[in-house]
Amino acid sequence: MQNECTPILDTGLRGASVASTKISDVNGKLGKLLYRGYLVADLAEKTCYEEIVFLLLYERLPKDNELRELKAKLREKRKLPESIFNFLKNIPSDTEPMDMLQASVPILVKLDGKVKTRTLDNVRDSALSLIAGIPVIIAAWDRIRNGKEPVMPHETLDHGANFLYMLKAEEPNKEMAHFFDTALVLHAEHSFNASTFTARQVASTRATIYASISAAIGSLSGELHGGANVQVMEMLKKIGSVDKIDEYIENTLNAGGLIMGLGHAVYQVDDPRALILAPMSKRLGEIVGNRLWYELSTEVEKRAKKVFKARKNMDIFVNVDFYSASLFYSMGIPTDLFTPIFAISRVSGWAAHVLEEQFALAAPKPALYRPGASYIGDYCGPNECTFVDIDAR
């Protein structure tokens, strides 16, 4: 039974180190994010998403011929059979996109003839199938739910550009495609966040990578994890104009609410990814002829930071969701696809963690995640409960 000296652990594992990893590191104090030792700012400037896929899955940056081969393999794997599209057509059109996605991932298992032979090469190949297939499913589903026929994958477009093409049935502006690709780079990995930990926990049971990724998608669907940029966009639309920002901030804070997109569980400075997304949002607003959403974002950030400092004598910092909202919205992407797009990118990171959990031998790790718990069900005082038959209760 619980006694007075037993600590009650209600931390959500924050601050607890549960495993060793070589995949990424987040330095919240300095605002640094590393993918396998490389600063994400350098990767966002100098690489494409497919290079990040290679880096995460193969533990190094690719050579030129290796990158070409990976791109070709992803293009081939995104050619899903008609049965997948027929499955999507039978899902009710009002289904939440993340529920649709989580339900669809297990269907991809049927296309993988090697899934039961768990080797490093086979699981890597399964990872590439998931990375290639998930964007196709999301784009096809959006068209199907709107009464349109799915657009088949483009023969030559790269990963990010192909998704925008399948979503809108037209090749994207090159600068827009580049910004979307950079956003995928920035969202690809972020250490042991909720969905990644979920993927690793499932992988620790030796379940398939499809089960691990499906579980991670379920974790990402929760509003405290993957939906923050949706809430940022809803906030911006509710504010509507710069002259209403101060009133919105005051009313929200007075009611005990949050300014969405500000604050982070790890970063104690501005999120380095937000600093890259902000100028992209500005430029895209110029391209599409509407800078309202970027301008609202910058003013909300500036004024909210000032209010927090005055009210609580504390600094608050912008996170990745704050500017990804206006960026994706300016691309014409429906807000309820923002979180699925997160999955399009993060599946590469999830897959890397599954590989590390199941195959890495460089560092000791648990054979199976099995945390303990502090039992606080003190129902019968210091003694165990005495069972009473139902007719005497």
C-alpha positions, 0 to 999 in steps of 0.5 A, a space after each residue: 500500500 501507499 505510505 506517506 514516504 512514497 513519492 507521487 510521480 505525476 511528471 509525464 516522464 518529463 526529465 526522465 531519460 528512458 533510453 539511449 539514442 543517436 538519432 537527434 538531440 534537443 538543447 532547450 537552453 541554447 535552442 539547438 536541434 540536431 539530426 544525427 549531429 547536424 544542426 537542423 538550421 544547416 540541414 534546412 538550408 542545404 538539404 532536401 527531405 529525401 536527404 533527411 530520410 537517408 540520414 535518419 534511416 542510414 545514419 549518414 548523409 547520402 552521396 549523389 548517386 545514393 540520393 538519386 536511388 532513394 528518390 527513385 525508390 520512393 517514386 516507385 513505392 508511391 504507386 499504390 494499387 487500386 485496392 488502396 483507393 477503393 478502401 479510401 472511397 469506402 471510408 465515410 467522408 466526415 471521418 477525421 483525417 487522422 483517424 482515416 490515416 491511422 486506419 489506413 496504415 495497417 492496410 499497407 501491411 498487405 503490400 509488404 511481402 517481407 514484413 514477417 521476416 524482420 531484418 534491418 534491411 527489410 524493416 528499412 524497406 518497409 519504412 520507405 514504403 510508409 514514407 512513400 505511401 502516407 502522403 499518397 493516402 492523405 492527398 487521395 483522401 482529401 480529394 475523395 472526401 470532396 467528391 473528386 477522383 484521386 490524382 495519381 502520383 507524378 512520375 518525376 516530382 520529388 517527395 514534397 512537390 508530389 504531395 502538393 501536386 496530388 492534393 491540388 491536381 497541378 504542379 506547385 510553384 517552385 518556391 512554394 514546393 521548396 518551402 514545403 520541402 523545407 517544412 518537411 525537413 524541419 518536422 522530421 525528427 524531434 527526439 522522444 516526443 509523445 508520438 516517437 516514444 509511442 512508436 518506440 514503446 510499441 517497437 520494443 514489443 517486437 511488433 511490426 513497424 506498421 503497428 508502431 507507426 499506426 500507434 504513433 499516428 494515434 498519439 499525434 492525433 491528440 490536441 496536446 501534441 500534433 494539432 497546435 498549428 491548427 489551433 494557431 490558425 483558428 486563433 489568427 482567423 478569430 482575431 482577423 485584423 491587427 487592431 483586434 490583437 490586444 483585445 484578444 490577448 487580454 481576454 484570452 489570458 484573463 479567462 485563463 486561456 493560452 496564446 497558441 504557438 507560444 511556449 514549449 515543453 523543452 525550448 527555453 528560447 525561441 524554437 529554432 525551427 520557427 525562426 526558419 519558418 517565419 521568413 518563409 511564411 512572409 515570402 509565401 504571403 507575398 507570392 499568393 498576394 496575402 500577407 495578412 496571416 504572416 503579419 497577424 502572426 508577427 504582431 501576436 508574437 510581439 505583443 503576447 511576449 510583451 504582455 507575458 513579461 509585464 504580467 508575469 515577469 517571464 519570457 515566453 517563446 515561439 514554437 514551430 507551430 506558430 509559423 507553420 500555421 500561416 505557411 500551410 494555410 497560404 499554400 491552400 492546405 485545409 487546416 484539418 490536414 495540418 496534423 496529417 502533414 506533420 505525419 508525412 514528415 515525422 514518419 521518417 523520424 518514427 521509422 528511425 526510432 523503430 530501427 534503433 529500438 529493434 536493431 541498434 546494439 551500440 547502447 544497452 536498452 530495455 528489451 521491453 518498455 515496462 515502467 512502474 507506477 505508484 499505486 495510490 488507490 487507498 480505498 480501504 485505509 491501511 488494509 486490503 479491501 475485503 470482498 463483499 458478495 453482490 447481494 450484501 453490497 
